[in-house]
């Protein structure tokens, strides 16, 4: 009792001192409200602590976000859906982007494996949001992560032997133009020094989209209007498997995705007639990745992984019932990757360095029938990437922390080789947690997909075709970001991006033949300058909302786009308002309504129309300790999230109206058993696999 009394007196003295300076202040992101002077005396009647947990913390140039608290009442049940509510993140039909970054890589628990982006997204979709501990947003990732540029690091909870077997079962139904079904199991178990993790997902999908095109083609001195109305249908059955076993500091991980019963069809009617394009697969599309990693107690980490990807696709083009041409596209990729990292802690300084090597062999074939339609190709293309880096990280007592690294990289493939120097800088400064400043500078080299580097041709119909480009070059993307975080929840980010020799794939009306050509080419540059604002607010427990505004100027220039040039620029606005409503503080039912808008924008020589959408959802938790959950979501209720693309300059006259079915309803049921807080790890690079480019 005596100690308690002394502690109370001491605490009162601290609060009294704070009141002398300011009636309202904060400690650790929580507000203290004290009474003012009354009758010439300092009187402390009571202390009211508002328990608002900080949403964002700044450290070493990164933002650490308490994402679980942000999405706790929203109708999301997977990590992929939750990432769309991160400050600065844009989720476009499940594709994750970061405002002010040309590209973003998602990693899990600070570790990267070479995994195609579609496989990673499927894995994140089957991983329960309950596993989230926090998320780290880095506009500049230190070299020790083996990732260049912006990174979202998903940090998950680690199981212990006391937790026992934990898991979650999920079943879902999705209805847009066609119905889709899916389900999954996620489980973890720890015993002694062992940890086991399993994640399995099964989905049966069927998609539909429609495109209306108007090509006023200038050929042989006069214009020919070619109209086409195309519908695309595709379906597949996909199995996604993640399994991990860890013993002390050694971990073995397997990632796999097997897509079977895959097929597609496009139906087009227009000026040139009616065409059917059938896509069938000879065997499943397979992806396998095996990783082994060991972390020594003295800061050494060594790891390696092997990846195999296989796809064998047959395409047959008909006009009415008459066979026109066929193509056989086959891709087999074997990739080996090893790395070694060393870390030293010297007081408040951390020094890290390491080496990395990756070898890829792409054995691809394209055969055409009849053979004179296009040349086709066959053979193996090899690619080697080797790098070495050194980095320094430090945190000072006065609120300054930073990480800086430099990496030297050698790139070689059948067509070219080059050396790259890649510096990275991330810094954070704050005098009080109320005001945090961050600066990030980075350089990223972006590589084209394997299939794009092949000299192949894929026919959409007799008028439109897709060409490969062996002369396609990787491009460098330079970026700078300056962020201000106010009260650990409001974020303003000023950014600039410059992509030297950035790539773009757009339709081009050939002056030499009546053909529309799609080919990925290098421009001179793409430059973006903008300001992104993220403002969360709430009205008691009833209304919780986040407003996002991104205003930026984009300029894209090419002195040689096929045989023409362009210099296109535009101011663009992106806005989003996410709202969550509850009827009582402990109500098991919550409602969300979200609004999104983007003004007219550009892509290379093309202009894109503005788009908007409204999403809504209901989340209901029930059962013992609310172990069961039902989520009902309606996405893009008015089906307005599809653009119209227009090209009208330098003799090009083309318009495409997209009528994708972006409106859908999704119903999900979840049952969690024995709590749920496991470990995970398995991430991606930008996907470079696949023949459908």
Secondary structure as UniProt FT lines:
FT   HELIX           2..21
FT   STRAND          24..27
FT   TURN            28..29
FT   STRAND          30..33
FT   TURN            39..40
FT   STRAND          48..50
FT   STRAND          56..59
FT   TURN            60..61
FT   STRAND          62..65
FT   HELIX           67..71
FT   TURN            72..73
FT   HELIX           79..83
FT   TURN            84..85
FT   TURN            87..88
FT   STRAND          89..92
FT   TURN            93..94
FT   STRAND          95..98
FT   TURN            99..100
FT   STRAND          104..108
FT   TURN            109..110
FT   HELIX           117..125
FT   HELIX           129..131
FT   STRAND          132..138
FT   HELIX           143..145
FT   STRAND          150..156
FT   HELIX           161..163
FT   STRAND          166..175
FT   STRAND          179..191
FT   TURN            192..193
FT   STRAND          194..219
FT   TURN            220..221
FT   STRAND          222..247
FT   TURN            248..249
FT   STRAND          250..270
FT   TURN            271..272
FT   STRAND          273..281
FT   STRAND          285..295
FT   TURN            297..298
FT   STRAND          300..319
FT   TURN            320..321
FT   STRAND          322..346
FT   TURN            347..348
FT   STRAND          349..369
FT   TURN            371..372
FT   STRAND          377..395
FT   TURN            397..398
FT   STRAND          400..413
FT   STRAND          417..432
FT   TURN            433..434
FT   STRAND          435..446
FT   HELIX           451..453
FT   STRAND          457..459
FT   STRAND          464..467
FT   TURN            470..471
FT   STRAND          475..486
FT   TURN            487..489
FT   STRAND          490..500
FT   STRAND          503..509
FT   STRAND          516..522
FT   STRAND          525..539
FT   TURN            540..542
FT   STRAND          543..561
FT   TURN            562..563
FT   STRAND          564..582
FT   TURN            585..586
FT   STRAND          589..598
FT   STRAND          601..603
FT   TURN            604..605
FT   STRAND          606..608
FT   STRAND          611..622
FT   HELIX           624..626
FT   STRAND          628..635
FT   TURN            637..638
FT   STRAND          644..649
FT   TURN            650..651
FT   STRAND          652..658
FT   STRAND          664..673
//
